[in-house]
Amino acid sequence: LVILDEGHRLKNDKSKISKAIRGLQTKRRIILTGTPIQNKLEEYWCMVDFVYPEFLGTKKRFNNLFANPIKCGMLADSEMSKVRMGKRRMHVLVKKLAPIVQRRDESILRALLPPKQEFVLYTRLSEIQQCLY
């Protein structure tokens, strides 16, 4: 069993760390991350492919079926047909991932944490900071 925290570090399947982790012979793999998608949807494929190889197909197939249409549909100047296609592909992807992805946000911990306290501290600027400001 491998439990990998900060799993988003596998975002590049060509990196040394990704290759080393993928080389581990295990029957079960679990990834934990607070930021599953940082920049590109392809990064998400890398994490899913580590846990369930080929679950989303090859990277090329994933890009053709999901990443590219979703990205095209999110552009500000996208045609409505591409926006609709992107939304449909996103829906299909979320549904496909539902059995293997457990998403939790901070709300499950809210009752266990003390209330947030904010403090305002005033400081003087240094001479250099004053010049730059």
PyMOL commands that place a pseudoatom at each C-alpha (Angstrom):
pseudoatom trace, name=CA, resn=LEU, resi=1, chain=A, elem=C, hetatm=0, pos=[0.000, 0.000, 0.000]
pseudoatom trace, name=CA, resn=VAL, resi=2, chain=A, elem=C, hetatm=0, pos=[1.280, 3.455, -0.910]
pseudoatom trace, name=CA, resn=ILE, resi=3, chain=A, elem=C, hetatm=0, pos=[-0.371, 6.559, 0.523]
pseudoatom trace, name=CA, resn=LEU, resi=4, chain=A, elem=C, hetatm=0, pos=[1.037, 9.619, -1.190]
pseudoatom trace, name=CA, resn=ASP, resi=5, chain=A, elem=C, hetatm=0, pos=[0.460, 13.008, 0.412]
pseudoatom trace, name=CA, resn=GLU, resi=6, chain=A, elem=C, hetatm=0, pos=[0.909, 16.116, -1.749]
pseudoatom trace, name=CA, resn=GLY, resi=7, chain=A, elem=C, hetatm=0, pos=[-0.068, 13.918, -4.692]
pseudoatom trace, name=CA, resn=HIS, resi=8, chain=A, elem=C, hetatm=0, pos=[-0.301, 16.919, -7.011]
pseudoatom trace, name=CA, resn=ARG, resi=9, chain=A, elem=C, hetatm=0, pos=[3.492, 16.640, -7.275]
pseudoatom trace, name=CA, resn=LEU, resi=10, chain=A, elem=C, hetatm=0, pos=[2.856, 13.828, -9.763]
pseudoatom trace, name=CA, resn=LYS, resi=11, chain=A, elem=C, hetatm=0, pos=[1.490, 16.399, -12.202]
pseudoatom trace, name=CA, resn=ASN, resi=12, chain=A, elem=C, hetatm=0, pos=[4.222, 15.645, -14.729]
pseudoatom trace, name=CA, resn=ASP, resi=13, chain=A, elem=C, hetatm=0, pos=[4.455, 11.961, -15.631]
pseudoatom trace, name=CA, resn=LYS, resi=14, chain=A, elem=C, hetatm=0, pos=[7.949, 12.568, -17.089]
pseudoatom trace, name=CA, resn=SER, resi=15, chain=A, elem=C, hetatm=0, pos=[9.499, 14.004, -13.897]
pseudoatom trace, name=CA, resn=LYS, resi=16, chain=A, elem=C, hetatm=0, pos=[12.028, 11.994, -11.883]
pseudoatom trace, name=CA, resn=ILE, resi=17, chain=A, elem=C, hetatm=0, pos=[9.844, 11.905, -8.775]
pseudoatom trace, name=CA, resn=SER, resi=18, chain=A, elem=C, hetatm=0, pos=[6.848, 10.731, -10.784]
pseudoatom trace, name=CA, resn=LYS, resi=19, chain=A, elem=C, hetatm=0, pos=[8.870, 7.972, -12.440]
pseudoatom trace, name=CA, resn=ALA, resi=20, chain=A, elem=C, hetatm=0, pos=[10.310, 6.871, -9.083]
pseudoatom trace, name=CA, resn=ILE, resi=21, chain=A, elem=C, hetatm=0, pos=[6.895, 6.756, -7.396]
pseudoatom trace, name=CA, resn=ARG, resi=22, chain=A, elem=C, hetatm=0, pos=[5.353, 4.921, -10.353]
pseudoatom trace, name=CA, resn=GLY, resi=23, chain=A, elem=C, hetatm=0, pos=[8.119, 2.336, -10.055]
pseudoatom trace, name=CA, resn=LEU, resi=24, chain=A, elem=C, hetatm=0, pos=[6.879, 1.209, -6.643]
pseudoatom trace, name=CA, resn=GLN, resi=25, chain=A, elem=C, hetatm=0, pos=[5.301, -2.231, -6.902]
pseudoatom trace, name=CA, resn=THR, resi=26, chain=A, elem=C, hetatm=0, pos=[2.052, -2.006, -4.936]
pseudoatom trace, name=CA, resn=LYS, resi=27, chain=A, elem=C, hetatm=0, pos=[-1.445, -3.386, -5.170]
pseudoatom trace, name=CA, resn=ARG, resi=28, chain=A, elem=C, hetatm=0, pos=[-3.104, -0.309, -3.664]
pseudoatom trace, name=CA, resn=ARG, resi=29, chain=A, elem=C, hetatm=0, pos=[-2.354, 3.375, -4.141]
pseudoatom trace, name=CA, resn=ILE, resi=30, chain=A, elem=C, hetatm=0, pos=[-3.975, 6.378, -2.499]
pseudoatom trace, name=CA, resn=ILE, resi=31, chain=A, elem=C, hetatm=0, pos=[-3.279, 10.038, -3.224]
pseudoatom trace, name=CA, resn=LEU, resi=32, chain=A, elem=C, hetatm=0, pos=[-4.011, 12.926, -0.866]
pseudoatom trace, name=CA, resn=THR, resi=33, chain=A, elem=C, hetatm=0, pos=[-3.892, 16.508, -2.079]
pseudoatom trace, name=CA, resn=GLY, resi=34, chain=A, elem=C, hetatm=0, pos=[-5.468, 19.832, -1.264]
pseudoatom trace, name=CA, resn=THR, resi=35, chain=A, elem=C, hetatm=0, pos=[-4.902, 21.107, -4.800]
pseudoatom trace, name=CA, resn=PRO, resi=36, chain=A, elem=C, hetatm=0, pos=[-5.683, 18.367, -7.317]
pseudoatom trace, name=CA, resn=ILE, resi=37, chain=A, elem=C, hetatm=0, pos=[-5.719, 20.732, -10.291]
pseudoatom trace, name=CA, resn=GLN, resi=38, chain=A, elem=C, hetatm=0, pos=[-3.252, 23.579, -10.148]
pseudoatom trace, name=CA, resn=ASN, resi=39, chain=A, elem=C, hetatm=0, pos=[-2.862, 24.619, -13.773]
pseudoatom trace, name=CA, resn=LYS, resi=40, chain=A, elem=C, hetatm=0, pos=[-3.923, 22.052, -16.339]
pseudoatom trace, name=CA, resn=LEU, resi=41, chain=A, elem=C, hetatm=0, pos=[-6.398, 19.193, -16.457]
pseudoatom trace, name=CA, resn=GLU, resi=42, chain=A, elem=C, hetatm=0, pos=[-3.584, 16.983, -17.781]
pseudoatom trace, name=CA, resn=GLU, resi=43, chain=A, elem=C, hetatm=0, pos=[-2.030, 17.177, -14.300]
pseudoatom trace, name=CA, resn=TYR, resi=44, chain=A, elem=C, hetatm=0, pos=[-5.139, 15.513, -12.914]
pseudoatom trace, name=CA, resn=TRP, resi=45, chain=A, elem=C, hetatm=0, pos=[-4.750, 12.682, -15.427]
pseudoatom trace, name=CA, resn=CYS, resi=46, chain=A, elem=C, hetatm=0, pos=[-1.245, 12.011, -14.053]
pseudoatom trace, name=CA, resn=MET, resi=47, chain=A, elem=C, hetatm=0, pos=[-2.579, 11.539, -10.514]
pseudoatom trace, name=CA, resn=VAL, resi=48, chain=A, elem=C, hetatm=0, pos=[-5.508, 9.362, -11.565]
pseudoatom trace, name=CA, resn=ASP, resi=49, chain=A, elem=C, hetatm=0, pos=[-3.252, 7.292, -13.802]
pseudoatom trace, name=CA, resn=PHE, resi=50, chain=A, elem=C, hetatm=0, pos=[-0.937, 6.627, -10.848]
pseudoatom trace, name=CA, resn=VAL, resi=51, chain=A, elem=C, hetatm=0, pos=[-3.802, 5.301, -8.727]
pseudoatom trace, name=CA, resn=TYR, resi=52, chain=A, elem=C, hetatm=0, pos=[-5.688, 3.527, -11.548]
pseudoatom trace, name=CA, resn=PRO, resi=53, chain=A, elem=C, hetatm=0, pos=[-3.500, 3.101, -14.633]
pseudoatom trace, name=CA, resn=GLU, resi=54, chain=A, elem=C, hetatm=0, pos=[-5.487, 3.460, -17.861]
pseudoatom trace, name=CA, resn=PHE, resi=55, chain=A, elem=C, hetatm=0, pos=[-8.710, 4.344, -15.973]
pseudoatom trace, name=CA, resn=LEU, resi=56, chain=A, elem=C, hetatm=0, pos=[-8.913, 7.513, -18.053]
pseudoatom trace, name=CA, resn=GLY, resi=57, chain=A, elem=C, hetatm=0, pos=[-7.153, 5.969, -21.057]
pseudoatom trace, name=CA, resn=THR, resi=58, chain=A, elem=C, hetatm=0, pos=[-3.853, 7.179, -22.418]
pseudoatom trace, name=CA, resn=LYS, resi=59, chain=A, elem=C, hetatm=0, pos=[-2.834, 10.774, -21.836]
pseudoatom trace, name=CA, resn=LYS, resi=60, chain=A, elem=C, hetatm=0, pos=[-3.416, 11.520, -25.526]
pseudoatom trace, name=CA, resn=ARG, resi=61, chain=A, elem=C, hetatm=0, pos=[-6.924, 10.028, -25.420]
pseudoatom trace, name=CA, resn=PHE, resi=62, chain=A, elem=C, hetatm=0, pos=[-7.707, 11.917, -22.195]
pseudoatom trace, name=CA, resn=ASN, resi=63, chain=A, elem=C, hetatm=0, pos=[-6.594, 15.179, -23.794]
pseudoatom trace, name=CA, resn=ASN, resi=64, chain=A, elem=C, hetatm=0, pos=[-8.721, 14.539, -26.887]
pseudoatom trace, name=CA, resn=LEU, resi=65, chain=A, elem=C, hetatm=0, pos=[-11.830, 13.460, -24.971]
pseudoatom trace, name=CA, resn=PHE, resi=66, chain=A, elem=C, hetatm=0, pos=[-11.698, 15.766, -21.959]
pseudoatom trace, name=CA, resn=ALA, resi=67, chain=A, elem=C, hetatm=0, pos=[-8.870, 18.268, -21.469]
pseudoatom trace, name=CA, resn=ASN, resi=68, chain=A, elem=C, hetatm=0, pos=[-8.979, 19.969, -24.866]
pseudoatom trace, name=CA, resn=PRO, resi=69, chain=A, elem=C, hetatm=0, pos=[-12.792, 20.277, -25.190]
pseudoatom trace, name=CA, resn=ILE, resi=70, chain=A, elem=C, hetatm=0, pos=[-13.118, 21.478, -21.584]
pseudoatom trace, name=CA, resn=LYS, resi=71, chain=A, elem=C, hetatm=0, pos=[-10.345, 24.042, -22.061]
pseudoatom trace, name=CA, resn=CYS, resi=72, chain=A, elem=C, hetatm=0, pos=[-11.819, 25.247, -25.375]
pseudoatom trace, name=CA, resn=GLY, resi=73, chain=A, elem=C, hetatm=0, pos=[-15.230, 25.634, -23.767]
pseudoatom trace, name=CA, resn=MET, resi=74, chain=A, elem=C, hetatm=0, pos=[-13.836, 27.817, -20.993]
pseudoatom trace, name=CA, resn=LEU, resi=75, chain=A, elem=C, hetatm=0, pos=[-12.230, 30.456, -23.209]
pseudoatom trace, name=CA, resn=ALA, resi=76, chain=A, elem=C, hetatm=0, pos=[-13.859, 33.874, -23.028]
pseudoatom trace, name=CA, resn=ASP, resi=77, chain=A, elem=C, hetatm=0, pos=[-14.445, 33.993, -26.791]
pseudoatom trace, name=CA, resn=SER, resi=78, chain=A, elem=C, hetatm=0, pos=[-15.642, 30.391, -27.196]
pseudoatom trace, name=CA, resn=GLU, resi=79, chain=A, elem=C, hetatm=0, pos=[-18.572, 29.645, -29.466]
pseudoatom trace, name=CA, resn=MET, resi=80, chain=A, elem=C, hetatm=0, pos=[-21.674, 28.391, -27.653]
pseudoatom trace, name=CA, resn=SER, resi=81, chain=A, elem=C, hetatm=0, pos=[-21.297, 24.938, -29.217]
pseudoatom trace, name=CA, resn=LYS, resi=82, chain=A, elem=C, hetatm=0, pos=[-17.807, 24.625, -27.700]
pseudoatom trace, name=CA, resn=VAL, resi=83, chain=A, elem=C, hetatm=0, pos=[-19.037, 25.887, -24.331]
pseudoatom trace, name=CA, resn=ARG, resi=84, chain=A, elem=C, hetatm=0, pos=[-21.797, 23.255, -24.333]
pseudoatom trace, name=CA, resn=MET, resi=85, chain=A, elem=C, hetatm=0, pos=[-19.378, 20.528, -25.421]
pseudoatom trace, name=CA, resn=GLY, resi=86, chain=A, elem=C, hetatm=0, pos=[-16.924, 21.514, -22.684]
pseudoatom trace, name=CA, resn=LYS, resi=87, chain=A, elem=C, hetatm=0, pos=[-19.662, 21.387, -20.048]
pseudoatom trace, name=CA, resn=ARG, resi=88, chain=A, elem=C, hetatm=0, pos=[-20.848, 17.981, -21.281]
pseudoatom trace, name=CA, resn=ARG, resi=89, chain=A, elem=C, hetatm=0, pos=[-17.330, 16.575, -21.204]
pseudoatom trace, name=CA, resn=MET, resi=90, chain=A, elem=C, hetatm=0, pos=[-16.781, 17.977, -17.710]
pseudoatom trace, name=CA, resn=HIS, resi=91, chain=A, elem=C, hetatm=0, pos=[-20.007, 16.336, -16.552]
pseudoatom trace, name=CA, resn=VAL, resi=92, chain=A, elem=C, hetatm=0, pos=[-18.951, 12.988, -18.065]
pseudoatom trace, name=CA, resn=LEU, resi=93, chain=A, elem=C, hetatm=0, pos=[-15.502, 13.258, -16.461]
pseudoatom trace, name=CA, resn=VAL, resi=94, chain=A, elem=C, hetatm=0, pos=[-16.889, 14.065, -13.001]
pseudoatom trace, name=CA, resn=LYS, resi=95, chain=A, elem=C, hetatm=0, pos=[-19.340, 11.168, -13.267]
pseudoatom trace, name=CA, resn=LYS, resi=96, chain=A, elem=C, hetatm=0, pos=[-16.597, 8.776, -14.395]
pseudoatom trace, name=CA, resn=LEU, resi=97, chain=A, elem=C, hetatm=0, pos=[-14.335, 9.822, -11.501]
pseudoatom trace, name=CA, resn=ALA, resi=98, chain=A, elem=C, hetatm=0, pos=[-17.070, 9.633, -8.837]
pseudoatom trace, name=CA, resn=PRO, resi=99, chain=A, elem=C, hetatm=0, pos=[-16.335, 6.022, -7.790]
pseudoatom trace, name=CA, resn=ILE, resi=100, chain=A, elem=C, hetatm=0, pos=[-12.626, 6.685, -7.211]
pseudoatom trace, name=CA, resn=VAL, resi=101, chain=A, elem=C, hetatm=0, pos=[-12.410, 10.312, -6.048]
pseudoatom trace, name=CA, resn=GLN, resi=102, chain=A, elem=C, hetatm=0, pos=[-13.470, 11.516, -2.613]
pseudoatom trace, name=CA, resn=ARG, resi=103, chain=A, elem=C, hetatm=0, pos=[-13.553, 15.283, -2.441]
pseudoatom trace, name=CA, resn=ARG, resi=104, chain=A, elem=C, hetatm=0, pos=[-13.791, 17.053, 0.897]
pseudoatom trace, name=CA, resn=ASP, resi=105, chain=A, elem=C, hetatm=0, pos=[-13.550, 20.742, 1.688]
pseudoatom trace, name=CA, resn=GLU, resi=106, chain=A, elem=C, hetatm=0, pos=[-12.760, 22.551, 4.911]
pseudoatom trace, name=CA, resn=SER, resi=107, chain=A, elem=C, hetatm=0, pos=[-16.414, 22.611, 6.006]
pseudoatom trace, name=CA, resn=ILE, resi=108, chain=A, elem=C, hetatm=0, pos=[-16.095, 19.139, 7.578]
pseudoatom trace, name=CA, resn=LEU, resi=109, chain=A, elem=C, hetatm=0, pos=[-13.527, 20.559, 10.014]
pseudoatom trace, name=CA, resn=ARG, resi=110, chain=A, elem=C, hetatm=0, pos=[-15.242, 23.860, 10.747]
pseudoatom trace, name=CA, resn=ALA, resi=111, chain=A, elem=C, hetatm=0, pos=[-16.992, 22.587, 13.910]
pseudoatom trace, name=CA, resn=LEU, resi=112, chain=A, elem=C, hetatm=0, pos=[-13.702, 21.245, 15.282]
pseudoatom trace, name=CA, resn=LEU, resi=113, chain=A, elem=C, hetatm=0, pos=[-11.657, 24.398, 14.773]
pseudoatom trace, name=CA, resn=PRO, resi=114, chain=A, elem=C, hetatm=0, pos=[-11.617, 27.488, 16.975]
pseudoatom trace, name=CA, resn=PRO, resi=115, chain=A, elem=C, hetatm=0, pos=[-13.101, 30.644, 15.472]
pseudoatom trace, name=CA, resn=LYS, resi=116, chain=A, elem=C, hetatm=0, pos=[-10.818, 32.579, 13.176]
pseudoatom trace, name=CA, resn=GLN, resi=117, chain=A, elem=C, hetatm=0, pos=[-9.193, 35.609, 14.766]
pseudoatom trace, name=CA, resn=GLU, resi=118, chain=A, elem=C, hetatm=0, pos=[-7.867, 38.489, 12.729]
pseudoatom trace, name=CA, resn=PHE, resi=119, chain=A, elem=C, hetatm=0, pos=[-5.305, 40.983, 13.948]
pseudoatom trace, name=CA, resn=VAL, resi=120, chain=A, elem=C, hetatm=0, pos=[-4.265, 44.197, 12.232]
pseudoatom trace, name=CA, resn=LEU, resi=121, chain=A, elem=C, hetatm=0, pos=[-0.676, 45.184, 12.885]
pseudoatom trace, name=CA, resn=TYR, resi=122, chain=A, elem=C, hetatm=0, pos=[0.683, 48.526, 11.785]
pseudoatom trace, name=CA, resn=THR, resi=123, chain=A, elem=C, hetatm=0, pos=[4.379, 48.845, 11.036]
pseudoatom trace, name=CA, resn=ARG, resi=124, chain=A, elem=C, hetatm=0, pos=[6.535, 51.617, 9.692]
pseudoatom trace, name=CA, resn=LEU, resi=125, chain=A, elem=C, hetatm=0, pos=[8.046, 51.315, 6.248]
pseudoatom trace, name=CA, resn=SER, resi=126, chain=A, elem=C, hetatm=0, pos=[11.826, 51.235, 5.972]
pseudoatom trace, name=CA, resn=GLU, resi=127, chain=A, elem=C, hetatm=0, pos=[13.526, 53.956, 3.907]
pseudoatom trace, name=CA, resn=ILE, resi=128, chain=A, elem=C, hetatm=0, pos=[13.859, 51.639, 0.930]
pseudoatom trace, name=CA, resn=GLN, resi=129, chain=A, elem=C, hetatm=0, pos=[10.215, 50.611, 1.207]
pseudoatom trace, name=CA, resn=GLN, resi=130, chain=A, elem=C, hetatm=0, pos=[9.151, 54.273, 1.388]
pseudoatom trace, name=CA, resn=CYS, resi=131, chain=A, elem=C, hetatm=0, pos=[11.126, 55.045, -1.774]
pseudoatom trace, name=CA, resn=LEU, resi=132, chain=A, elem=C, hetatm=0, pos=[9.619, 52.094, -3.609]
pseudoatom trace, name=CA, resn=TYR, resi=133, chain=A, elem=C, hetatm=0, pos=[6.116, 52.837, -2.353]
for i in range(1, 133): cmd.bond("trace and resi %d" % i, "trace and resi %d" % (i + 1))
show_as sticks, trace
zoom trace
